[in-house]
């Protein structure tokens, strides 16, 4: 009887907590967690453009080496050697050790062999001179520079860790690329293969959205639309904006804010009174700062908070909110948790704070809210795993020791700390919605 009551109590807690955690999906969409398109990861924000380079197998100048011919008293004994170097062909010449040319031994293709009689009269004084033009690997870097890839021997094997391009449209990528490239980690003579050096900052932020007419598109800035392109890399496939395929410009991008107007799902600004809100219906653009497009200088960030059942705007002015406010050669990184923007060099990696700053609130209160939220999420997860799911999945009975109250509380505490360490930002955003 007590076991039934406890299970019923846990089920009640899970149902109650689940109603409070509806915002998880909304927060996941803010941070792009797990979003896919046609089975590929969706790139959003400013780092959506791949910076390209390529490797090419190229021929060097002629080089020669010498092969000693073994001695033999039998004038019919022959010595065989093969063209096993990374070149199209080898030219052999019979010479003395002092450099005197005796005769041509012929030219053979790679993998073929030549035969000569062994040294029987002038012992130890004959050699085969082998001349060939080897191929080796060159890297054409995104900056446009060309450099040789030095390896232990002449070969055209792609260095380990390179993220090769498998297939996509190349015309709009930054950097350099080879139009005749093939996908291969070992190149043959005169072949090339493209690779992605890194993902770079685009001039403006791109968001993956659904348009009522054009379907899935990328929206940037003041409503510029681009079609979606799939890029296939060794590391996986990614959905990115196709900068060559623009669609008709819209009034705005969903979620963008201009003064008291919010862009709706129809890509139009809604300037009516702020909507009613509650935990199940958060404000548009709530819990994170975005660009306030009513500021032509692009230095104002704005977000909406649910206060007394109404959406109230909150603005922060800083150095920048988009690249338009930064000097040439720099980009703007806008911290969505504080609304503070900073211009940084395009090659710098922005420092993302582990825990967002809650202005005007004591630090210990912020942490307490986050811990309570993480603890609540942990109860939901462990409650399902220990008490509910084993009724349908007997394999989960291995967690039966956690039905001990002390063990359950200890596991919940540990899971809460783990969630705080890994998912600090989503937990902090969720805490603002769940605990007022």
N, C-alpha and C positions, 0 to 999 in steps of 0.2 A: 504493500500500500504506500509506504513512504517512498519507495523507488518510483512509483507511478506519479506521486505528487511532485517529486523532484524533477522528473522528466517534463511534466506539464509546466512547472515553473521555468525551466530552462527554455522550453519552447516559447513561453510567453515573453521572456527576455529577448529571445532572438527576433520574434515578430516586432516587438517594440523598438529594438535597436535597428532593425531593418528599415523601419519607417523613418528613423532619424538619419540613416545613411544613404538616402536616395541621392544626395549630392555627390556621391563617389563617382558616378558615371560622368557627371558634369565636370568634376575636377580632373578626371582622367582625360577628358576631351581638351581641357585647357593645356595640359602638359603633353598631349599627344601620346599617351600611354597605350600601346597595343593597337594603334589604328592601322588598318590595312586597306589596300585597294587591289582587287584582282590577285589576292594572295601576296602582295608585295608591301613592304614597309612604306609608310607615307612620310615624306620629308616636309616639315613645316618650319616656319620662322625665317631667319635670314640665311642660315647655312643650308641652302637647297641646291646650289649649283656645283656640279663636280668639276674640279680642276684637272685637266687632262695632260698626259704625257704619253710617249710611246718608246718602245725598244725596237731596234732594227739590227738585223744580222748583216754586217758589212765586211767587204774585203779589204784587207790591209795590203801593204806593199810586199814585194817578193822577199823571202827569207830563205836561207840555205843551211843545211847541216851536212855532216859527213858520217858515213856508215862504214866501219871497218869490214874488210872481206876476210873471212877465216882462211888459215893456211891448209893446204892439202898436197900430198905427194901424188895423188891420182889426178891426172889432167882432165878426167871426165867428170869430176865432182863439180856440182853447181851450187851456187848460193842464191837463195831467193829472199826478197824483201818486198813488203807491200806498202802501198800509199795509204797509211792509216791515220793521216793528219786531217784536220778540219779544213779541207780545201777541195776545190773541184778536180784538181789534177796535180801530179808530181812529175817533174822532169829529172831524169837520172843521167849522170855523166861519169864514166870510168876515169879516175885520175890517180896519179901517184901522190904519195904523202907530201912531196915537195910542191904540189900544185900543178904539175904537168898534166895536160889533158891527153888521155889515151884514145878514148872513143865515146860516142854517145850510146847510152844503154836504153834509150827510148823514153817516151812520155806515156803515162798511164793515168786513167781516171781514178778517183778516190775508191779505195777498196780493191783495186786490181794490183797485180804483182809483176815484178821483173825478175829475170834470172841471169846470172853471169857465172863464168867459171871461177872457181876458187883460185887463190894465189898459190901457184905451184912452182914458179921459177924465181920470182923476186919476192922472197918471203917477207910478209908484214909491210909491204910498201905500196899496196893498192887499196883504194877506197872508192865508195860510190858517193858522189856528190848529189844530194837531193835538194831541189829547189821547188818552192811552192808559194802561193799567195794565200795565206790563211784567212779565214773569216773569224770575226769576233763580234761581241755585242756592244752596241752603243745605246746610250740613254739620251733621248731628246726630252729634256726637262720642260715643265710647264712654262718656265721663264724664257724658253727659246734656246737655251744653251745646249751644247752637245758634248758628251763626255763618254770615254770608253769605260766599260765595266770590266775591271781586271779580275780574272778567274784563274784557278790553278792550272788550267790548260786552255788551249784554243777551243772555244765552244760558244754556243748561243743559247744557254739555258737561263731562263728568267730567274732573278734573285728571289729567294724565299721571302714570303710576306707581302709580295706585290699583289695588289688587288686588281686583277686583270678585267678588262671589259669584255663581256661575252657577246652581246648584241644590243644595238640601239641606234638611234639617229644621232649623228655626231655634229651636225652643222652648227648647233648653238652652244656647244661647250666652250668654256674658257680654256686657255692653255694651247697646246698643240696636239694634233692627232694625225694618224696616217689613214688616208681614205682606202688604201689597199690592205689594211691590216686583217689578220686572221686571229682567231682565239687559239693560242697554243702556248704552253710553258717551255717548249723546246722548238726554236725556230730553225728552219732550213735556210739555205743561202738566199740572201736578199729579201727575206720575209720580215714582216714587222707585226707587232701586237700593241694595242692600246691599253693603257692602264689609268686608273683614277688615283691621282696623287693625294688629294684631300678634298673635303667639302669646304667651299669658301663662302664668305658673306656675299649675298646678293645686295643690290642697291636699296632694296626695300623688303619688308616682311611679306612672306607668302603664306596664305592660309588655305587649307584644303576644305572646300565647302561644296554643297549641292545646290545647283541652280535649277529653278523650276522648268526652264526651257532646255538648257545645255547639259544638264546632269552634273556629274562630278567635274569640278574645275578648280583652278587655283585663283584666288582673289588677292590682290595686293593694292596697297595705297588707297587711293580714292575711288576704288571700284574697277580696277583693271583686271580683266579676266584672261586666263590662258588655259589651253587644253592640257590634259595630263599625258605625260609620256612615261613609259616603263623603261627603266635602265637595268640591264642584267649585268651583275658583277659576280665575281667568284664568291664574294662575301654574302651575296643574296641579291634580291631584286628590290628596286625602289621606285616609288611613284614620285615624279618631280614635275615642275611646270615646264611646258614646252614654250620657250621664249619666242619661237618662230611662228607660233600659231595663236595669235591673239583673237579674242572674241569681242563682241561689242561692249563698250565700256558701260558700267552700271553707275548708279548714284553713289554707292558705298559698298563696303564689305560687311556681311552680317557680324554683329557684335561691336563694330566700330562706333565710337561716340563722338559727337560734335555738339559742344555746349550741353543743352538739355535734350538733345535728340539722340536716339539709339537706332542703329541700322537693324532692320528686321530681316526675317528669312526671305522676304521678297526683294532684298537688295535696295530698299528704300528707307530713308530716315523717317522715324516715327517721333514727332515732336509733341505728342499729346502729354497729358499729365503723367508723372511717373506711375507705373502700375502697382497694384497691390502685390504684396509678397508674403511668403511664409517659408518654413523649412522645406516644404514640398515644391514650392514655386519660387526659386531664388530670382533675384533681380538679373536682368540681362547684363553680362559683363561683371557679375559680382565676384568679390573675393580676389580680384587681381586687377592691376592697373594696365590700361591700354592708352594708345595715342588719342589725345583730344584734338580732333581734326578742325575744331573751330579756332584753334591757335595757329595762325599762318606761319609763326616762327618755329613750330614743332618743338616747343620746350615744356608743354603742359601734358601731364598724364592724368587720367581720370578713372575712377571706378565708382560703382554704385553699391551702397550698403542697405540692407533691410533694417530700417529703424521704425519701430512702432507700426509695422505692417505696410510701410511705404518705402519705395526706393529713393534714397537720398544720395546725391552725387558728392564725391570727395576728390579734390584736385591737388596735385603736387607739381610745383615748377622746379626744374633742375636744368642741367647743362643741355640736355637733348632728350627727345623721345623717338626720333628717327634720324636716319643718315643725312637728311636734308639740313639738319641743324649743325652738322659737324664739318670741320675743315676737310679739304680734299685729301684723300688718302687715308682717312679714318672712318670708322663706322660707329654707330651708336648702339650701346648695349643698355636696354631698359630692364631694370629689375622689376618683375611683375608684382613682387611682394611689397615693395616700398614706393614704387613710382619714380624712383630716382634713376636718371639716365646719365651715362658717361661716354664721352668720345674716346675710342681706343684705336690703336693701329690695326689695320686689316689683318695682320698676321698674328695678332695677340689672341690668346684664348681667354674669353671673359670668365671672371671668377663668379660662379653661381653660389650665393649664400646657402648653407645647409638649412638654416632656419630663417624664415622671413621675419622682418622686423615689424612689430605691431606698435605703431606710433601712439604714444600717450598711455601705454599700459605697462605696468611693472613686469620685469622679466620673469619673476617667479610665477606670476599669474598666467602668463603666456605658456610657460612650461607645464603648469598644472593642467591647463585646458588641453594641451596636446597629450599629456599622459592619460588623462581621463578618456579622451577620445580613442587613443591607441588601446587602452584597457578594454573599452567597450567593443571595439573591433575584434580584439583577441577573444573576448567571451563568445562573440558570434561564431568565429572560426572554430574554436575548440569545442563549443557547444554542439555544433553540427558534426564535427569529427568524432566526438566521444559519445554523444547521447542519441543523436538522430540518425546519421548515416549508417551506423552499424546495424540498424534494424533492416536495412536493405542491402548493405555490403558487409557480409560477415568477416571479410578480411580485415576490416577496421577494428575488430575486437582486440587486436594487439595493443590498442590504446586503452584497454580496460583499466590498467593501473591508475589512469588519470581520473577515474570516477571517485577516487579518494579525494575528499575536499581539499586537504592540504596540498596534495600533488596537483590538483586542478588549478588552485590559486597560484602555486609556484610556476606552473607551465604558462599560465596567463600572464604573469608578471614578466617572465623571460621573453615571451612572444611580443609583449608590449614594448619592451626595450629594443628588440630586434626591429620592429616596425618603425620606431622612432629613429633608429640609426640609418635605415635604408630609405624610408619614405617620409623624411622629415617635412618636406615642403607640402606634399598632399595632405599629410596629417594636420599640419598647421592650418591649411586652408579649410579642411573639414571641421576643425575645432571651432573656427569662426562661425560656421553655419550651425553646428549642433549645440554649442554652449555659448550663450549670450552673456 
